[in-house]
């Protein structure tokens, strides 16, 4: 087993990784940037338009592994609410709304990356993020 040199987390748009975008973070590790970009783009080509975080494990021999994460909650909330950005003053402003069903969908997408196995608990976590962004959740 190779020794791990470094772990790096990057949030990149799916299918759009290129050496110019990832260079400042990955160049110091000595891995082949083009090889990383090709691998990431291949892994995410079915999710174009989404931000897909990657956890890159760099080994001492300059090889690497890429593990994809789920898109950030804020990204998914903005997508479902149809807004560009969250509220400047979330406790005062409301910039968008999502339904309970949309909240459940986001929670199901995020579940693998949250420290819970219950969709209901995940929904509570996501609703907290929504509140902090000025997004209201419609109650049935």
C-alpha positions as CSV (number, residue, x, y, z in Angstrom):
1,X,0.0,0.0,0.0
2,X,1.4,3.4,-1.0
3,X,1.9,6.0,1.6
4,X,-0.6,8.9,1.4
5,X,1.1,12.2,0.8
6,X,-1.9,14.5,0.9
7,X,-5.7,14.7,0.7
8,X,-7.3,17.6,-1.1
9,X,-11.0,18.5,-1.5
10,X,-12.1,20.5,-4.6
11,X,-15.5,21.6,-5.8
12,X,-15.5,21.6,-9.6
13,X,-18.2,21.9,-12.1
14,X,-18.9,18.4,-13.6
15,X,-17.1,17.7,-16.8
16,X,-15.3,21.1,-16.7
17,X,-12.1,20.4,-14.9
18,X,-9.0,21.7,-16.7
19,X,-5.4,22.3,-15.6
20,X,-5.9,26.0,-15.4
21,X,-8.7,25.6,-12.8
22,X,-7.1,22.9,-10.7
23,X,-3.5,23.8,-11.1
24,X,-3.0,26.0,-8.1
25,X,-4.4,23.3,-5.8
26,X,-3.0,20.2,-7.4
27,X,0.3,21.3,-9.1
28,X,2.2,21.4,-5.8
29,X,1.4,17.7,-5.3
30,X,3.2,16.7,-8.5
31,X,0.4,14.7,-10.0
32,X,-0.3,14.7,-13.7
33,X,-3.0,17.5,-14.0
34,X,-4.2,16.4,-17.4
35,X,-4.6,12.9,-16.2
36,X,-6.6,14.1,-13.2
37,X,-8.8,16.4,-15.3
38,X,-9.6,13.6,-17.8
39,X,-10.5,11.2,-15.0
40,X,-12.7,13.7,-13.2
41,X,-14.4,14.7,-16.4
42,X,-15.1,11.1,-17.3
43,X,-16.5,10.4,-13.9
44,X,-18.8,13.4,-13.9
45,X,-19.9,13.6,-17.6
46,X,-23.5,12.5,-16.7
47,X,-23.9,15.4,-14.3
48,X,-23.0,18.4,-16.4
49,X,-24.0,21.8,-14.9
50,X,-23.7,20.5,-11.4
51,X,-20.9,21.2,-8.9
52,X,-19.4,17.9,-7.9
53,X,-16.9,18.0,-5.1
54,X,-14.0,15.6,-5.4
55,X,-11.8,14.2,-2.6
56,X,-8.3,13.5,-4.1
57,X,-5.9,11.3,-2.3
58,X,-2.4,11.8,-3.5
59,X,0.2,9.1,-2.8
60,X,4.0,9.5,-2.5
61,X,4.6,8.0,-5.9
62,X,2.4,10.8,-7.4
63,X,-0.5,8.4,-8.2
64,X,-3.9,9.5,-7.0
65,X,-7.4,8.3,-6.3
66,X,-10.5,10.4,-6.9
67,X,-13.7,10.0,-4.8
68,X,-16.7,12.0,-5.8
69,X,-19.0,13.6,-3.3
70,X,-22.6,14.8,-3.6
71,X,-23.2,18.4,-4.8
72,X,-23.2,21.0,-2.0
73,X,-26.6,21.5,-0.3
74,X,-26.5,25.2,-1.1
75,X,-26.0,24.4,-4.8
76,X,-28.9,21.9,-4.8
77,X,-31.2,24.3,-2.9
78,X,-30.5,27.2,-5.4
79,X,-31.1,24.8,-8.3
80,X,-34.5,23.6,-6.9
81,X,-35.6,27.1,-5.8
82,X,-34.6,28.5,-9.2
83,X,-32.4,31.3,-7.7
84,X,-28.9,32.5,-8.4
85,X,-27.8,33.2,-4.9
86,X,-29.0,33.1,-1.3
87,X,-30.3,36.1,0.6
88,X,-28.0,38.8,1.9
89,X,-30.1,39.0,5.1
90,X,-31.7,35.5,5.4
91,X,-33.6,36.3,8.6
92,X,-35.4,39.2,6.9
93,X,-35.4,38.4,3.1
94,X,-36.9,35.4,1.4
95,X,-35.3,34.7,-2.0
96,X,-37.2,31.5,-3.0
97,X,-39.3,28.6,-1.8
98,X,-39.1,24.8,-2.2
99,X,-41.7,22.1,-1.5
100,X,-41.5,19.4,1.1
101,X,-41.0,16.9,-1.8
102,X,-38.1,18.9,-3.2
103,X,-36.6,19.0,0.3
104,X,-36.9,15.2,0.5
105,X,-35.2,14.8,-2.9
106,X,-32.3,17.0,-1.9
107,X,-32.0,15.1,1.4
108,X,-31.9,11.8,-0.5
109,X,-29.2,13.1,-2.8
110,X,-27.1,14.4,0.2
111,X,-27.7,11.3,2.4
112,X,-24.4,9.5,1.6
113,X,-22.3,12.5,2.7
114,X,-24.3,13.4,5.8
115,X,-23.6,11.7,9.2
116,X,-27.1,10.3,9.4
117,X,-28.9,7.3,7.8
118,X,-32.4,8.8,8.2
119,X,-33.9,10.8,5.4
120,X,-36.0,12.8,8.0
121,X,-32.8,13.8,9.9
122,X,-31.2,14.8,6.5
123,X,-34.3,16.9,5.7
124,X,-33.8,18.8,9.0
125,X,-30.1,19.5,8.2
126,X,-31.0,20.7,4.7
127,X,-33.9,22.8,5.9
128,X,-31.4,24.6,8.3
129,X,-29.2,25.3,5.3
130,X,-32.3,26.6,3.4
131,X,-33.2,28.9,6.3
132,X,-29.7,30.3,6.4
133,X,-30.0,31.1,2.7
134,X,-33.4,32.8,2.9
135,X,-35.2,29.9,1.2
136,X,-38.6,29.0,2.6
137,X,-40.0,25.5,2.7
138,X,-43.7,25.1,1.9
139,X,-45.5,23.1,4.5
140,X,-48.3,20.8,3.2
